[in-house]
């Protein structure tokens, strides 16, 4: 370098906000493994020392015994699907993260990963109150952590710019319904286990039906993408 050369000071580029790619990939992986574990828990019946002409009726009998496990798997599959959809839609609006949000998401996934155990519990002992309480308690905690994720993101400037305050409020109210009903089902189990189980199913039906605000928000996202 020649003498007297002037040095140009280049200011460092500002750090880009942390993207959510790895967070979403990890979350999707936990959901995928958890849903797979639900099906793995259902074992194919083994018929031993059964005559050939008795295999069909014996197999029907064994499959009938598996119906609580199959039904429990279906319900939990739908509930996990609803939580994945809610998490996916939420992170369409959450564009950045920080250390606290990572841990909140980790605790949310911990609850998700616990669902196969409580599903097995309620499938094997559907008439026992403790099974319903354990199942509903895990789902309640899952919903609470999901709500905290949205609340924290909306109050710490982690959402995408331009999100309508009305939509933020709508999501708060919308995702709050599930943990409230799940918690109420725990109290309902002291009156009737069947009533508590019906409340768990009713929540799934409610969330499967799309709401007007969802359609409006999707249209807004499409317009932003096409701009």
C-alpha positions as CSV (number, residue, x, y, z in Angstrom):
1,X,0.0,0.0,0.0
2,X,1.5,3.4,-1.0
3,X,2.3,6.1,1.5
4,X,-0.3,8.7,2.1
5,X,-3.1,6.5,0.9
6,X,-6.4,7.4,2.4
7,X,-8.4,4.8,4.2
8,X,-12.2,4.9,3.7
9,X,-14.1,4.0,6.7
10,X,-16.9,1.6,5.9
11,X,-19.7,1.5,8.4
12,X,-20.7,-2.1,9.2
13,X,-24.0,-3.2,7.8
14,X,-26.8,-3.3,10.3
15,X,-27.7,-6.8,11.5
16,X,-30.8,-8.2,9.9
17,X,-33.5,-9.2,12.3
18,X,-33.4,-12.9,13.2
19,X,-35.5,-14.8,10.7
20,X,-37.8,-17.7,11.8
21,X,-36.7,-20.3,9.3
22,X,-35.0,-22.6,11.8
23,X,-37.6,-22.0,14.4
24,X,-40.4,-23.1,11.9
25,X,-38.4,-26.1,10.7
26,X,-37.8,-27.3,14.2
27,X,-41.4,-26.8,15.2
28,X,-42.7,-28.6,12.1
29,X,-40.4,-31.5,12.9
30,X,-41.7,-31.8,16.4
31,X,-45.3,-31.8,15.1
32,X,-44.4,-34.4,12.5
33,X,-42.8,-36.8,15.0
34,X,-45.6,-36.3,17.5
35,X,-48.3,-37.1,15.0
36,X,-46.3,-40.2,13.9
37,X,-46.1,-41.4,17.5
38,X,-49.8,-41.3,17.7
39,X,-50.2,-43.9,15.0
40,X,-47.3,-46.0,16.2
41,X,-49.0,-46.5,19.5
42,X,-51.8,-48.5,17.7
43,X,-50.5,-52.0,17.5
44,X,-51.7,-54.6,15.0
45,X,-53.5,-57.4,16.8
46,X,-51.7,-60.7,17.0
47,X,-53.9,-63.8,16.7
48,X,-52.3,-66.8,18.2
49,X,-53.6,-70.4,18.2
50,X,-56.7,-69.4,16.2
51,X,-58.2,-71.7,13.6
52,X,-58.3,-70.4,10.0
53,X,-62.1,-70.3,10.0
54,X,-62.1,-68.3,13.2
55,X,-59.5,-65.6,12.1
56,X,-62.1,-63.2,10.7
57,X,-64.4,-63.1,13.7
58,X,-61.4,-63.1,16.1
59,X,-59.8,-60.2,14.2
60,X,-63.1,-58.2,14.3
61,X,-63.2,-58.7,18.0
62,X,-59.6,-57.5,18.5
63,X,-60.2,-54.5,16.2
64,X,-63.3,-53.6,18.3
65,X,-61.0,-53.6,21.4
66,X,-58.7,-51.2,19.5
67,X,-61.5,-48.7,18.7
68,X,-60.8,-46.5,21.8
69,X,-57.2,-46.2,20.7
70,X,-58.1,-45.4,17.1
71,X,-60.7,-42.9,18.2
72,X,-58.2,-41.3,20.6
73,X,-55.7,-41.1,17.8
74,X,-58.1,-39.4,15.4
75,X,-59.1,-36.8,18.0
76,X,-55.5,-36.1,19.0
77,X,-54.5,-36.0,15.3
78,X,-57.2,-33.3,14.6
79,X,-56.2,-31.3,17.7
80,X,-52.5,-31.4,16.8
81,X,-53.4,-30.4,13.3
82,X,-55.4,-27.4,14.6
83,X,-52.5,-26.4,16.8
84,X,-50.1,-26.7,13.9
85,X,-52.3,-24.6,11.7
86,X,-52.6,-22.0,14.5
87,X,-48.8,-22.0,15.0
88,X,-48.2,-21.8,11.2
89,X,-50.7,-18.9,10.7
90,X,-49.3,-17.1,13.7
91,X,-45.7,-17.3,12.3
92,X,-46.9,-15.9,9.0
93,X,-47.3,-12.7,11.0
94,X,-44.4,-13.1,13.4
95,X,-41.4,-12.1,11.3
96,X,-38.6,-12.0,14.0
97,X,-37.7,-13.6,17.2
98,X,-35.5,-13.2,20.3
99,X,-34.2,-15.3,23.1
100,X,-37.5,-15.2,25.1
101,X,-39.6,-16.1,22.1
102,X,-37.4,-19.1,21.4
103,X,-38.0,-20.4,24.9
104,X,-41.7,-19.8,24.8
105,X,-41.9,-21.8,21.6
106,X,-39.8,-24.5,23.2
107,X,-42.2,-24.8,26.1
108,X,-45.1,-24.9,23.6
109,X,-43.5,-27.8,21.7
110,X,-42.8,-29.6,25.0
111,X,-46.6,-29.6,25.6
112,X,-47.2,-30.8,22.0
113,X,-44.7,-33.6,22.5
114,X,-46.6,-34.8,25.6
115,X,-49.9,-35.3,23.7
116,X,-49.1,-39.0,22.6
117,X,-48.7,-40.0,26.3
118,X,-51.9,-38.5,27.4
119,X,-53.7,-39.8,24.3
120,X,-52.5,-43.3,25.3
121,X,-53.8,-42.7,28.8
122,X,-57.3,-41.6,27.7
123,X,-57.4,-44.4,25.0
124,X,-56.7,-47.2,27.5
125,X,-58.7,-45.7,30.3
126,X,-61.5,-43.6,28.7
127,X,-63.8,-43.9,31.7
128,X,-61.3,-42.7,34.3
129,X,-61.4,-39.1,35.3
130,X,-57.7,-38.9,35.8
131,X,-57.2,-39.7,32.1
132,X,-59.4,-36.9,31.0
133,X,-57.8,-34.5,33.5
134,X,-54.3,-35.3,32.3
135,X,-55.3,-35.0,28.7
136,X,-57.2,-31.7,29.1
137,X,-54.4,-30.3,31.3
138,X,-51.8,-30.8,28.6
139,X,-54.0,-29.2,26.0
140,X,-54.7,-26.3,28.4
141,X,-51.0,-25.6,28.9
142,X,-50.5,-25.9,25.1
143,X,-53.1,-23.3,24.4
144,X,-51.7,-21.0,27.1
145,X,-48.2,-21.1,25.7
146,X,-49.5,-20.4,22.2
147,X,-51.4,-17.4,23.5
148,X,-48.4,-16.1,25.4
149,X,-46.3,-16.4,22.2
150,X,-48.8,-14.2,20.3
151,X,-49.0,-11.7,23.2
152,X,-45.3,-11.5,23.6
153,X,-44.7,-11.1,19.8
154,X,-47.4,-8.4,19.5
155,X,-46.0,-6.4,22.5
156,X,-42.3,-6.7,21.6
157,X,-42.4,-5.5,18.0
158,X,-41.8,-9.0,16.5
159,X,-44.8,-8.9,14.2
160,X,-44.7,-7.9,10.5
161,X,-45.2,-4.2,10.0
162,X,-48.7,-3.2,8.9
163,X,-50.6,-5.8,10.9
164,X,-54.0,-4.4,11.8
165,X,-54.6,-3.9,15.6
166,X,-58.0,-5.5,15.1
167,X,-56.4,-8.6,13.8
168,X,-54.0,-8.8,16.7
169,X,-57.0,-8.5,19.1
170,X,-58.9,-11.1,17.1
171,X,-56.1,-13.7,17.4
172,X,-55.8,-13.1,21.1
173,X,-59.5,-13.8,21.6
174,X,-59.6,-16.6,19.1
175,X,-56.8,-18.7,20.5
176,X,-57.9,-18.0,24.1
177,X,-61.1,-20.0,23.7
178,X,-59.4,-23.4,23.5
179,X,-57.5,-23.4,26.8
180,X,-60.5,-21.9,28.6
181,X,-62.8,-24.7,27.4
182,X,-60.1,-27.4,28.1
183,X,-59.7,-26.0,31.6
184,X,-63.5,-26.1,32.0
185,X,-63.6,-29.7,30.9
186,X,-61.4,-30.6,33.8
187,X,-64.0,-29.2,36.2
188,X,-66.8,-30.9,34.1
189,X,-65.1,-34.2,34.6
190,X,-66.0,-34.1,38.3
191,X,-69.7,-34.1,37.1
192,X,-69.4,-36.4,34.1
193,X,-66.4,-37.9,32.2
194,X,-68.5,-38.2,29.1
195,X,-69.4,-34.5,29.3
196,X,-65.8,-33.5,29.6
197,X,-64.9,-35.6,26.6
198,X,-67.7,-34.0,24.5
199,X,-66.3,-30.6,25.4
200,X,-62.9,-31.6,24.0
201,X,-64.5,-32.7,20.8
202,X,-66.6,-29.6,20.6
203,X,-63.5,-27.4,20.7
204,X,-62.1,-29.2,17.6
205,X,-65.3,-28.7,15.7
206,X,-65.3,-25.0,16.5
207,X,-61.8,-24.4,15.3
208,X,-62.2,-26.5,12.1
209,X,-64.8,-24.1,10.8
210,X,-63.0,-21.0,9.2
211,X,-63.9,-17.6,10.5
212,X,-64.5,-14.4,8.5
213,X,-61.4,-12.7,9.9
214,X,-59.3,-15.6,8.7
215,X,-60.5,-15.3,5.1
216,X,-60.0,-11.5,5.3
217,X,-56.4,-11.9,6.6
218,X,-55.5,-14.5,3.9
219,X,-56.7,-12.1,1.2
220,X,-54.5,-9.3,2.7
221,X,-51.5,-11.7,2.7
222,X,-52.1,-12.6,-1.0
223,X,-52.3,-8.9,-1.9
224,X,-49.0,-8.2,-0.2
225,X,-47.4,-11.2,-1.9
226,X,-48.6,-10.1,-5.3
227,X,-47.4,-6.5,-4.9
